[in-house]
Amino acid sequence: MKPYFILILIFWCLTNSLAAQIELAGIFTNNMVLQRDVEIPVWGWSTKGKIITLIFKNNTYQAKADKTGKWQIKLPPTPAGGTYQMTVTDGASEKTLNNILFGDVWVCSGQSNMEWTVDNSMFAQNEMMNAKDQQIRHFKVARNTSIVPTEKLEGSSWEVTSPETVGKFTAVGYQFAKSIRQHHDVPIGLLNTSWGGSRIEPWMSAESLGYENFPKTAKAAQKKSDKVAKAKMAAFEAKFGKLPKQDAGLVNGNALWAVPELDDSQWKNINAPSLWENQGLEGVDGIVWFRKTIELSADDIEKDIMLHLSKIDDNDKTYFNGQLIGETNQYSRERIYQVPKSLLKAGANVIAVRVEDTGGGGGFYGDSEEMYAQTNQQKISLAGTWKYKLGVIKLNTGVASNQEPVIIYNKMIYPILNFPIKGVIWYQGESNAGAEDAFVYRDLFATMIQDWRKRWGVGDFPFLYVQLANYMAVKSQPSASNWAMLRESQMKTLVLPNTAQAVIIDIGDANDIHPRNKHDVGYRLALGARKLAYGEQNLVHNGPVYQSMKIEGNKIRLQFEAVGGTLSVKGSDLKEFAIAGDDKKFVWANAKIEGNEIIVWSDEVKNPVAVRYAWADNPHQANLYNQQGLPATPFRTDDW
């Protein structure tokens, strides 16, 4: 046989073999959890016209691949339990999935506080060491976008809980699942489709946002964005020169920009702690080097010293006189490094920090009081002016993918809409808490919930969400708050059936948008699930919720919805109440509980008309609870 005939035959065999490979939708893998007690569609792709056979629990089911190669087979409702095996074949190839459970599948969605992992949360080591409940499974949908709805899901797989795997689970979802399983012996599947920093609009369908031809709109917007990006890039390079493609400061493991003798006189100045986006480096991701020289006396170098660098976004390698003394790959962790006596010298000593930012803010941030070198003799402040030079830089000149409408939905929600679920837990809103966005959010959020329910086609499934935590600096006087407005917008969705909220204004962090306490978040979400999804009718699942008010002279009396238990205060006096008259000027108020009502007043306001409670970015003193220890929902009686 001639060589070219052999090549043709080989090509034909390979093509035929590839065409015959049966494919399951990406959500179907080993270790998966399927929703109990409902019909389950199983789908995938093969060659046009192929007969697909599925074998499950000794039963055989068949379907024919359509003209696009897609096929679907429906399994009858199955009660909770397992494990099971499933085999799918098209006659030429087959796939077998093992260790399958039937239980309850909960979609875990939102931005970074939902995506936040167990290994970065409170009590992480203990959680991972004791992660042995194999009835909890986790699937992380890969971050991706598309301007058109896409059926195929990017590669991932279901993971069984273990000390080796649980660290990368959604921490909120995992704590939610653990809490559910303490009360209901049913397997839990966590379908984690979340993306840090995302706005709500990217999670919404084009139709729900009113787009008639979204691909055309998206392409036009991209063209405009590209033009703006090109101009921004030109302006940046005019100021800083061409963007470096390789890190000249770290070559073959040698930190050339950390050595003390380096001439850094041409490096630019920058202030720390302060993110570099605030200092002329807007849109900069990648690697930036920092240097600072400190003077040490002969007495200072008699013992090891400690470097405190506050927090660094995202990752750092820190050098002292050219030697690596520590590195951290978590942007929210305080950097505290020990410098051995052997590296110290009397006179000038050089600290060099290589900072890598993967997106969003970059550089030093946090409290300036936490930037210092502690010797055995003195505390030397490291806050203030540092030298810096760009390493490897990527300039983000356009709008981030997780900010654009529709495109996350098309790739991270649409492909799983045929996968039956029990419900959704949602933690998002920080990225929509801007001045105008916070009020609009109420309409967007309600629209998204209703649209998801319609498209999933499994009824008004429970939709449970987390209200924003307390965050940012505490204000000394009552004032307007975008975060409070966003919380109110979230609360407004409670008018929809089968919704519940987890209020967490008592477990946030003024300095960190990602509170580490995900235990209480998961627990409070689980209370809503136990009430709405698991039928615990007598369970109190939320704290006090404002209902109505009545003006009584110079006081206002507040009524609350009955939530199964009386009002209570943590501490001696109620805090975070403010009151105002017709002038709309709020002042701090006195408040006291009378039965299941609260009386609010202030000597400064003779004719009150409105009350607000915990209406602040960080209402850190809010202390109104119910007897079950759940915090009251922040509220206002006005609509100003």
SVG drawing of the C-alpha trace seen along z (x, -y; Angstrom):
<svg xmlns="http://www.w3.org/2000/svg" viewBox="-49 -71 76 76">
<polyline fill="none" stroke="black" stroke-width="0.4" points="0.0,0.0 1.3,-3.4 2.3,-5.8 -0.3,-8.4 -3.1,-5.7 -1.8,-4.7 -2.0,-8.3 -5.6,-8.6 -6.6,-5.4 -5.0,-6.6 -6.8,-10.0 -10.1,-8.3 -9.7,-6.0 -8.8,-8.8 -11.7,-11.0 -14.1,-8.1 -12.8,-7.4 -13.1,-11.0 -16.6,-11.3 -17.7,-8.2 -16.6,-9.4 -19.7,-9.9 -19.7,-13.0 -21.6,-13.7 -22.5,-17.3 -19.7,-18.6 -21.9,-18.6 -22.1,-14.8 -18.9,-13.3 -17.9,-10.7 -19.0,-11.6 -21.9,-13.7 -25.0,-14.5 -28.3,-14.3 -31.5,-15.9 -33.7,-13.4 -37.4,-12.7 -37.6,-14.4 -37.1,-13.4 -33.4,-13.8 -32.4,-14.7 -29.0,-13.3 -27.7,-14.8 -24.6,-15.0 -23.3,-14.8 -22.4,-12.0 -22.6,-11.5 -25.8,-12.5 -28.3,-9.6 -26.5,-7.4 -28.6,-5.4 -27.5,-6.2 -28.0,-3.7 -27.9,-4.5 -27.8,-1.8 -28.7,-2.8 -29.9,-0.6 -30.2,2.4 -32.6,0.5 -31.9,-0.5 -32.9,-3.8 -32.4,-4.9 -32.4,-8.0 -31.3,-9.1 -28.7,-11.9 -30.3,-14.7 -28.9,-16.4 -26.5,-18.4 -25.4,-15.3 -27.2,-16.2 -29.1,-13.5 -31.0,-13.5 -32.4,-10.7 -34.6,-11.2 -34.3,-9.0 -37.3,-8.5 -37.4,-10.1 -35.1,-8.5 -35.1,-8.9 -32.1,-10.1 -29.3,-7.6 -26.6,-5.8 -24.0,-5.1 -24.8,-4.3 -23.1,-3.7 -24.2,-4.9 -23.0,-3.8 -23.7,-5.6 -22.7,-4.2 -23.4,-4.9 -22.2,-1.5 -18.7,-2.7 -17.6,-4.2 -18.9,-4.3 -18.5,-6.3 -19.1,-5.0 -19.7,-7.2 -19.2,-5.9 -20.0,-6.9 -23.2,-8.8 -25.5,-10.0 -29.1,-11.3 -29.8,-14.1 -30.3,-17.9 -28.4,-20.1 -27.9,-23.7 -26.6,-26.3 -24.0,-28.5 -23.6,-31.8 -22.5,-35.4 -19.2,-37.1 -16.1,-36.6 -17.7,-36.0 -19.4,-33.0 -16.3,-32.0 -14.2,-32.3 -12.7,-29.0 -12.6,-26.9 -8.8,-27.1 -8.9,-30.9 -11.6,-31.0 -11.9,-30.9 -10.6,-27.7 -9.4,-26.5 -6.9,-23.9 -9.5,-22.3 -12.1,-22.3 -9.9,-20.6 -8.5,-18.0 -12.1,-17.0 -13.6,-17.0 -14.9,-13.5 -18.6,-13.7 -18.5,-12.1 -22.2,-12.9 -21.2,-16.5 -20.0,-17.0 -18.8,-20.1 -18.6,-21.2 -16.9,-24.4 -18.0,-25.9 -14.9,-27.4 -14.9,-31.1 -15.9,-31.9 -17.9,-34.2 -19.8,-34.2 -21.9,-36.8 -24.3,-34.0 -25.9,-31.3 -23.6,-28.2 -24.6,-24.7 -21.2,-23.2 -19.7,-23.7 -16.0,-24.2 -14.1,-21.3 -14.5,-20.6 -15.6,-17.7 -17.5,-16.8 -15.3,-16.4 -16.1,-14.3 -15.4,-16.0 -12.1,-15.0 -9.2,-16.8 -7.4,-16.9 -10.3,-18.5 -12.4,-20.6 -10.0,-23.5 -11.1,-24.6 -14.8,-24.3 -16.9,-27.4 -16.7,-28.1 -20.3,-29.5 -21.7,-26.6 -19.8,-24.1 -20.9,-25.5 -24.4,-25.6 -24.3,-21.9 -22.8,-20.9 -25.6,-22.7 -28.3,-21.1 -26.9,-17.6 -26.9,-18.1 -30.7,-18.1 -31.5,-16.2 -29.8,-13.0 -29.7,-13.8 -26.7,-14.1 -25.9,-17.7 -24.4,-18.7 -22.9,-22.2 -23.0,-23.5 -20.6,-26.4 -20.9,-29.0 -19.4,-32.2 -17.0,-34.8 -15.2,-37.3 -15.9,-41.0 -18.8,-40.3 -21.8,-42.6 -25.3,-41.2 -26.0,-42.1 -23.5,-39.6 -25.5,-36.8 -28.7,-37.9 -30.1,-36.7 -30.3,-39.1 -34.1,-38.8 -34.4,-39.7 -32.4,-42.9 -34.4,-43.8 -31.8,-43.2 -33.4,-42.3 -30.1,-41.5 -27.5,-41.2 -24.7,-39.8 -24.9,-42.9 -25.1,-45.2 -22.1,-43.4 -20.0,-43.6 -20.7,-47.3 -19.8,-47.9 -16.6,-45.9 -15.6,-48.0 -16.2,-51.2 -14.3,-49.7 -11.4,-48.7 -11.1,-52.2 -11.0,-53.6 -8.6,-50.9 -6.2,-51.8 -6.2,-55.4 -5.6,-54.5 -2.7,-52.2 -1.1,-54.9 -1.4,-57.4 0.1,-54.8 3.0,-54.0 3.7,-57.7 4.1,-58.0 5.9,-54.8 7.3,-53.4 6.6,-50.1 5.0,-47.5 7.6,-45.0 6.9,-41.4 9.4,-39.7 10.3,-40.4 13.9,-41.8 13.9,-41.9 13.8,-38.1 15.8,-36.1 16.4,-32.4 15.5,-32.7 17.9,-35.5 16.3,-38.6 18.4,-41.2 16.2,-44.2 16.5,-43.2 20.2,-43.5 21.3,-46.4 23.9,-47.8 21.3,-48.3 21.0,-51.9 17.4,-52.7 17.8,-56.5 15.7,-56.4 12.8,-54.5 9.6,-56.4 8.2,-57.3 5.0,-55.9 3.2,-56.1 2.4,-53.1 0.1,-51.8 -2.2,-52.8 -3.2,-50.8 -1.2,-51.7 -4.5,-52.3 -4.9,-55.4 -1.4,-56.7 -1.3,-56.8 -1.3,-53.1 -4.9,-52.7 -5.7,-49.4 -2.3,-47.9 -2.1,-44.2 1.0,-42.1 4.3,-42.6 5.6,-45.8 8.8,-46.0 9.1,-48.2 12.2,-49.2 12.9,-51.1 16.0,-51.8 16.1,-51.9 18.9,-52.8 19.8,-50.5 22.1,-51.2 24.7,-48.8 22.2,-48.2 19.4,-47.4 21.3,-44.6 22.0,-42.6 18.9,-40.5 16.5,-39.5 14.0,-42.1 10.4,-41.8 9.0,-43.3 5.3,-44.3 4.1,-45.2 0.3,-45.4 -1.5,-43.8 -0.4,-43.3 -2.7,-42.8 -2.3,-40.0 1.0,-38.1 4.4,-39.1 8.0,-38.0 9.9,-40.1 13.6,-40.4 16.0,-42.0 19.4,-43.0 18.9,-40.8 17.8,-37.6 14.2,-36.2 12.7,-36.4 9.1,-35.5 6.3,-35.2 2.5,-35.1 -0.1,-34.2 -3.2,-35.7 -4.0,-39.3 -6.0,-39.8 -3.3,-38.4 -1.1,-40.6 2.6,-40.3 4.8,-39.7 8.3,-38.4 11.2,-37.7 14.6,-39.0 17.5,-37.0 20.3,-38.8 22.8,-37.5 21.2,-39.7 21.3,-42.9 24.1,-45.5 24.6,-48.8 23.7,-51.7 21.6,-51.3 19.5,-48.2 17.3,-47.6 13.8,-46.1 12.6,-44.9 9.1,-43.6 8.0,-42.0 4.2,-42.3 2.1,-40.4 -1.4,-41.5 -3.8,-39.1 -6.6,-41.6 -8.4,-44.5 -6.5,-46.5 -2.7,-46.1 0.1,-46.9 0.2,-47.8 -3.0,-48.6 -4.4,-48.5 -3.4,-50.5 -0.2,-52.6 0.2,-51.8 0.8,-48.2 3.8,-49.0 6.9,-49.1 10.2,-47.3 10.5,-46.3 14.0,-46.0 15.0,-45.3 15.5,-49.0 12.9,-50.8 9.9,-50.7 10.7,-52.1 7.8,-53.2 7.8,-51.8 4.7,-53.9 5.3,-56.7 7.5,-56.9 8.9,-53.9 10.6,-53.5 8.9,-51.4 9.5,-50.0 7.3,-48.0 8.1,-44.3 5.7,-42.3 2.6,-44.4 -0.7,-43.8 -2.8,-46.9 -6.5,-46.4 -7.9,-49.2 -11.4,-48.0 -14.3,-46.8 -13.7,-43.5 -15.6,-40.5 -17.3,-40.1 -18.8,-43.6 -20.4,-43.2 -24.1,-42.3 -25.2,-38.8 -21.9,-37.2 -21.4,-35.2 -25.0,-33.9 -24.4,-32.7 -21.5,-30.5 -21.9,-29.7 -25.7,-29.5 -27.2,-28.6 -25.3,-25.3 -26.7,-24.0 -30.3,-25.1 -31.4,-21.5 -29.8,-20.2 -32.5,-19.9 -31.8,-21.7 -33.3,-22.1 -32.6,-25.8 -30.1,-28.6 -27.9,-30.4 -26.6,-33.8 -23.9,-36.1 -23.4,-39.2 -24.0,-42.9 -20.7,-44.5 -20.0,-45.3 -23.4,-47.0 -23.2,-49.1 -22.4,-52.3 -24.3,-55.6 -26.9,-55.0 -26.6,-51.2 -27.6,-50.4 -31.3,-51.5 -31.6,-50.0 -30.4,-46.7 -33.8,-45.9 -35.4,-45.7 -32.4,-43.8 -32.3,-41.3 -36.0,-40.5 -35.9,-40.2 -33.0,-37.8 -34.6,-35.5 -37.9,-35.3 -36.0,-34.7 -33.8,-32.0 -36.9,-30.2 -38.7,-30.4 -35.7,-29.1 -34.8,-26.3 -38.3,-25.0 -38.5,-23.3 -41.0,-25.8 -40.4,-28.6 -37.4,-26.9 -36.1,-28.4 -33.8,-31.4 -31.7,-32.3 -29.3,-35.2 -26.8,-37.0 -27.3,-40.6 -24.1,-42.7 -21.9,-42.5 -20.8,-45.5 -17.7,-47.0 -15.6,-50.2 -14.9,-52.9 -17.4,-53.6 -19.1,-57.0 -19.4,-59.2 -22.8,-60.6 -25.8,-59.2 -25.3,-59.7 -26.3,-58.4 -25.0,-54.9 -24.8,-53.1 -24.3,-49.8 -27.4,-50.4 -29.4,-51.2 -28.1,-48.0 -29.2,-46.0 -32.6,-47.5 -32.8,-46.6 -31.9,-43.0 -34.5,-42.9 -37.2,-44.1 -37.0,-40.7 -38.6,-39.0 -42.0,-39.9 -41.2,-37.1 -42.3,-33.6 -39.8,-31.1 -37.1,-33.7 -35.1,-34.3 -32.2,-36.3 -29.2,-35.9 -28.4,-39.1 -24.7,-39.4 -24.2,-43.0 -22.6,-41.6 -19.8,-39.4 -18.2,-41.7 -14.7,-43.3 -14.2,-47.1 -11.0,-46.6 -11.8,-43.5 -14.6,-43.1 -14.2,-39.3 -15.1,-38.5 -13.5,-35.2 -16.4,-33.9 -18.3,-31.9 -19.6,-29.5 -22.4,-31.8 -23.1,-32.8 -23.7,-29.2 -25.6,-28.5 -28.0,-31.5 -28.6,-30.5 -29.3,-27.0 -32.0,-28.3 -33.8,-29.6 -33.4,-26.4 -34.6,-24.3 -37.7,-26.5 -38.5,-26.8 -37.1,-23.7 -37.1,-21.1 -40.5,-21.9 -39.4,-22.9 -42.5,-25.1 -41.8,-26.1 -38.2,-27.1 -37.3,-30.8 -35.1,-31.5 -34.6,-35.2 -34.2,-38.1 -36.7,-40.9 -38.0,-42.7 -39.5,-46.2 -43.2,-46.3 -44.8,-49.7 -44.4,-52.9 -46.6,-55.2 -45.8,-58.7 -46.6,-59.4 -45.7,-63.0 -41.9,-63.3 -41.4,-59.6 -41.9,-57.0 -43.2,-53.5 -42.0,-50.7 -43.7,-47.4 -42.1,-44.2 -43.2,-41.2 -43.8,-38.2 -40.7,-36.0 -41.3,-33.6 -39.6,-35.1 -39.3,-38.4 -37.0,-41.3 -33.7,-41.3 -30.7,-43.5 -27.0,-42.5 -25.6,-44.8 -27.3,-47.3 -28.7,-49.9 -29.9,-49.7 -27.5,-51.3 -27.5,-52.4 -31.0,-54.0 -31.3,-57.5 -34.3,-59.8 -35.3,-62.9 -38.0,-65.5 -39.3,-67.2 -35.8,-68.7 -34.6,-65.2 -31.5,-65.6 -30.9,-62.4 -29.4,-62.4 -28.5,-59.4 -31.5,-58.4 -32.4,-56.7 -34.3,-53.4 -35.9,-50.9 -37.8,-47.7 -41.4,-47.5 -42.7,-44.0 -42.3,-43.3 -42.2,-47.0 -39.4,-49.6 -39.8,-53.3 -37.3,-55.7 -36.7,-59.4 -34.2,-62.2 -34.3,-65.4 -32.9,-67.1 -36.0,-66.2 -39.2,-67.5 -41.5,-66.4 -40.0,-63.2 -41.2,-61.8 -38.7,-59.0 -36.4,-56.4 -33.5,-54.5 -31.7,-51.5 -28.3,-50.2 -28.4,-52.5 -24.6,-52.7 -21.9,-51.0 -20.6,-49.6 -23.3,-49.6 -20.8,-48.0 -22.8,-48.7 -26.1,-47.2 -27.4,-45.1 -31.1,-44.4 -31.7,-40.6 -34.4,-38.0 -34.2,-35.4 -32.6,-33.0 -29.6,-35.3 -30.4,-36.4 -29.8,-40.1 -32.5,-42.5 -32.7,-43.5 -31.4,-47.1 -34.3,-49.4 -35.6,-52.9 -39.2,-54.2 -38.7,-57.0 -38.3,-56.9 -36.1,-59.9"/>
</svg>
